[in-house]
Amino acid sequence: MQLKALSYQIADSIDLKAFKTAFPVEVYAFDSDELFYSIEEHKCIYVFKYGVVCFLNYDEIKIAEFIQFISPYCKNIFSNKLFEELIIETGAKEFRFGYNKVEILNAEVEVLRLIMLNVSQSVALDYYSNQTNALLEETNYHTQILEKKGKLDISGKNLKKYIGRTLNLKNKIAENLYIFDSPDVTWENEVLNKVDISLKNTFDLQVRFRNIHEGLEIVKENLDLFKDIMQHRKSTVLEWIIIILILVEVINLFIEKIFP
């Protein structure tokens, strides 16, 4: 039997508590960060607070209807949604993991849930990676200006906004670091643990997370440099203002001496 998991990054975040109250379906498993619904046999929905929703064996119409239903509980919903698709083959003699397809022994709910979790983590990493790359491009632009002109071509207010965007992204990733940890169920089940490790390796989750972290560190180092340059520029301006004021006072005293 062939199943399909589709995961979408639909927003910055989702209010799970409000959505859980409004969605009239019994939840299979939940905590403060995620809701997992086993709607019927081989049909599941996984909702995450970091703005991702994953569907198992749902057609595009049903997916669109659900996204429309959950939209009021989303913060900053996206018009262009990132998504990832994975084909799941059941009835295999052994587990096999490929980039676009996995083969599993049977369609146990916990195995399907674990697959959906890792697909969702992959989409979330795509989202954070895109934001990090945008910050890196902006950083590179300013460093090139600094190289060519010997000064920053950015105002203090825009620099503060730039620092704010970087800090917000770092905070989002730090807040959702748990998504890269193995779920509790894998600690007690050797089969699920092997599946989880294999899926993480298949999607390169740890490597991609490390790349995002390193990219943000590069941005942070450049921001620290930009901030120092701006402070030096302000100090220089203040020094010149003081010098001019002193000079004016001296000239004033000189005039008073000559023309009492």
C-alpha positions as CSV (number, residue, x, y, z in Angstrom):
1,M,0.0,0.0,0.0
2,Q,1.2,3.5,-0.8
3,L,0.6,6.5,1.4
4,K,1.7,10.1,0.9
5,A,2.8,12.6,3.6
6,L,2.5,16.3,2.7
7,S,3.9,18.9,5.1
8,Y,3.3,22.7,4.8
9,Q,4.9,25.7,6.6
10,I,1.8,27.8,6.5
11,A,2.6,30.5,9.1
12,D,5.1,31.8,11.7
13,S,3.2,30.1,14.5
14,I,-0.1,28.5,15.3
15,D,-2.2,28.9,18.5
16,L,-2.6,25.2,19.4
17,K,-4.8,25.8,22.5
18,A,-7.4,27.8,20.6
19,F,-7.3,25.5,17.6
20,K,-7.7,22.4,19.7
21,T,-10.8,23.9,21.3
22,A,-12.3,24.8,17.9
23,F,-11.5,21.6,16.0
24,P,-14.2,19.0,16.7
25,V,-12.1,15.9,16.4
26,E,-10.6,13.8,19.3
27,V,-6.9,14.3,19.5
28,Y,-4.7,11.2,19.5
29,A,-1.7,12.7,21.2
30,F,-0.8,16.3,22.2
31,D,1.3,18.6,24.3
32,S,1.9,22.4,24.4
33,D,3.9,22.2,21.1
34,E,2.0,19.8,18.9
35,L,-1.3,18.1,18.1
36,F,-1.6,14.7,16.4
37,Y,-4.9,13.5,15.0
38,S,-5.6,10.0,13.7
39,I,-8.7,10.8,11.8
40,E,-9.3,7.4,10.4
41,E,-7.2,4.4,9.3
42,H,-4.1,5.7,7.3
43,K,-5.4,9.3,7.5
44,C,-3.7,11.6,10.0
45,I,-3.1,15.3,10.6
46,Y,-0.1,16.7,12.6
47,V,-0.2,20.4,13.7
48,F,2.9,22.1,15.2
49,K,3.1,25.4,17.1
50,Y,5.9,26.6,14.8
51,G,3.5,27.0,11.9
52,V,3.7,23.6,10.2
53,V,0.8,21.3,9.3
54,C,1.4,17.7,8.0
55,F,-1.2,15.6,6.2
56,L,-1.2,11.9,5.6
57,N,-3.2,10.6,2.7
58,Y,-5.2,13.8,2.1
59,D,-6.1,15.2,-1.3
60,E,-5.5,18.8,-2.3
61,I,-9.1,19.8,-1.8
62,K,-9.3,18.5,1.8
63,I,-5.9,20.1,2.6
64,A,-7.0,23.5,1.3
65,E,-10.2,23.2,3.4
66,F,-8.2,22.4,6.5
67,I,-5.7,25.2,6.0
68,Q,-8.6,27.6,5.5
69,F,-10.2,26.4,8.8
70,I,-6.9,26.7,10.8
71,S,-6.0,30.1,9.3
72,P,-7.7,32.2,12.0
73,Y,-5.4,30.6,14.6
74,C,-2.2,31.3,12.7
75,K,0.1,34.3,13.2
76,N,1.4,35.8,9.9
77,I,0.0,33.2,7.5
78,F,2.0,32.9,4.3
79,S,0.7,33.3,0.8
80,N,3.5,31.2,-0.6
81,K,3.7,28.0,1.5
82,L,6.8,25.9,1.7
83,F,6.0,22.2,1.5
84,E,7.6,18.8,1.3
85,E,6.2,15.5,0.1
86,L,7.2,11.9,1.0
87,I,5.9,8.7,-0.4
88,I,5.4,5.9,2.2
89,E,5.4,2.2,1.0
90,T,4.0,-0.3,3.5
91,G,4.4,-4.1,3.5
92,A,8.2,-4.0,3.0
93,K,10.4,-6.8,4.3
94,E,12.7,-4.3,5.9
95,F,13.0,-0.5,6.5
96,R,14.4,1.5,3.6
97,F,14.8,5.2,3.5
98,G,15.2,7.4,0.4
99,Y,15.0,11.1,-0.3
100,N,11.5,11.0,-1.7
101,K,10.3,7.6,-0.5
102,V,10.5,5.4,2.6
103,E,9.5,1.7,2.9
104,I,8.2,0.4,6.2
105,L,7.0,-2.9,7.5
106,N,3.5,-1.9,8.4
107,A,1.4,1.2,8.9
108,E,1.6,1.5,12.6
109,V,0.3,4.8,13.9
110,E,3.5,5.6,15.8
111,V,5.7,4.9,12.8
112,L,3.5,7.1,10.6
113,R,3.6,9.8,13.3
114,L,7.4,9.7,13.4
115,I,7.6,10.0,9.6
116,M,5.3,13.0,9.6
117,L,7.3,14.6,12.4
118,N,10.5,14.4,10.5
119,V,9.0,15.6,7.3
120,S,7.6,18.6,9.2
121,Q,11.0,19.3,10.8
122,S,12.5,19.3,7.3
123,V,10.0,21.9,6.1
124,A,10.7,24.1,9.2
125,L,14.4,23.9,8.5
126,D,13.8,25.1,4.9
127,Y,11.9,28.1,6.3
128,Y,14.6,29.0,8.8
129,S,17.3,28.4,6.1
130,N,15.5,30.8,3.7
131,Q,15.3,33.5,6.3
132,T,19.0,33.0,7.3
133,N,20.1,33.2,3.7
134,A,18.2,36.5,3.2
135,L,20.0,38.0,6.3
136,L,23.3,36.7,4.9
137,E,22.6,38.4,1.5
138,E,21.8,41.7,3.2
139,T,25.0,41.4,5.3
140,N,27.1,40.7,2.2
141,Y,25.6,43.8,0.6
142,H,26.6,46.1,3.5
143,T,30.1,44.5,3.7
144,Q,30.7,45.1,0.0
145,I,29.7,48.8,0.5
146,L,32.0,49.0,3.4
147,E,34.8,47.6,1.3
148,K,34.2,50.0,-1.6
149,K,33.4,53.2,0.2
150,G,35.1,52.7,3.6
151,K,31.9,53.4,5.4
152,L,28.5,51.9,6.1
153,D,25.6,53.0,3.8
154,I,22.9,52.4,6.5
155,S,21.2,54.6,9.0
156,G,21.2,53.9,12.7
157,K,17.4,53.2,12.7
158,N,17.7,50.7,9.8
159,L,20.6,49.0,11.5
160,K,18.5,48.5,14.6
161,K,15.7,47.0,12.5
162,Y,18.3,44.7,10.9
163,I,19.6,43.6,14.4
164,G,15.9,43.1,15.5
165,R,15.2,40.7,12.5
166,T,18.3,38.7,13.3
167,L,17.5,38.4,17.0
168,N,13.9,37.5,16.3
169,L,15.0,34.7,14.0
170,K,17.6,33.4,16.5
171,N,14.9,33.5,19.2
172,K,12.5,31.5,17.0
173,I,15.0,28.8,16.4
174,A,16.1,28.7,20.0
175,E,12.4,28.4,21.1
176,N,11.9,25.5,18.7
177,L,15.1,23.6,19.4
178,Y,13.1,20.8,20.8
179,I,11.9,19.8,17.3
180,F,15.3,18.3,16.6
181,D,15.2,16.1,19.7
182,S,14.0,12.6,19.5
183,P,10.4,12.2,20.8
184,D,10.0,10.3,24.1
185,V,8.4,7.3,22.4
186,T,11.7,6.5,20.7
187,W,13.5,6.1,24.0
188,E,11.4,3.1,24.9
189,N,11.1,1.4,21.5
190,E,14.2,0.3,19.7
191,V,12.5,0.0,16.3
192,L,11.1,3.5,16.5
193,N,14.5,4.8,17.6
194,K,16.2,3.3,14.5
195,V,13.4,4.7,12.3
196,D,13.9,8.2,13.9
197,I,17.7,8.1,13.4
198,S,17.4,7.0,9.8
199,L,14.9,9.7,9.0
200,K,17.0,12.4,10.6
201,N,20.0,11.2,8.5
202,T,17.8,11.0,5.3
203,F,16.7,14.6,5.7
204,D,20.1,15.8,7.0
205,L,18.3,17.6,9.8
206,Q,21.4,18.0,12.1
207,V,23.6,19.2,9.2
208,R,21.0,21.7,8.0
209,F,20.4,23.0,11.5
210,R,24.2,23.4,12.0
211,N,24.4,25.4,8.7
212,I,21.6,27.7,9.9
213,H,23.4,28.2,13.2
214,E,26.7,29.0,11.5
215,G,25.0,31.4,9.1
216,L,23.4,33.3,12.0
217,E,26.7,33.5,13.8
218,I,28.3,35.1,10.7
219,V,25.5,37.6,10.6
220,K,25.9,38.3,14.3
221,E,29.7,38.9,14.0
222,N,29.0,41.4,11.1
223,L,26.3,43.1,13.1
224,D,28.7,43.5,16.1
225,L,31.2,45.1,13.7
226,F,28.5,47.4,12.1
227,K,27.4,48.5,15.6
228,D,31.0,49.3,16.6
229,I,31.4,51.4,13.5
230,M,28.2,53.2,14.1
231,Q,29.1,54.0,17.7
232,H,32.6,55.2,16.5
233,R,30.9,57.4,13.9
234,K,28.6,58.9,16.6
235,S,31.6,59.4,18.9
236,T,33.4,61.2,16.2
237,V,30.5,63.5,15.4
238,L,30.1,64.3,19.1
239,E,33.8,65.1,19.3
240,W,33.6,67.5,16.4
241,I,30.5,69.2,17.9
242,I,32.5,69.7,21.2
243,I,35.5,71.1,19.2
244,I,33.3,73.5,17.3
245,L,31.6,74.7,20.5
246,I,34.9,75.3,22.1
247,L,36.2,77.1,19.0
248,V,33.1,79.3,19.0
249,E,33.6,80.1,22.6
250,V,37.3,81.0,22.0
251,I,36.4,83.2,19.1
252,N,33.7,84.9,21.1
253,L,36.2,85.6,23.9
254,F,38.7,86.9,21.4
255,I,36.2,89.3,19.9
256,E,35.2,90.6,23.3
257,K,38.8,91.3,24.1
258,I,39.5,93.2,20.9
259,F,36.1,94.9,20.8
260,P,35.1,95.5,24.4
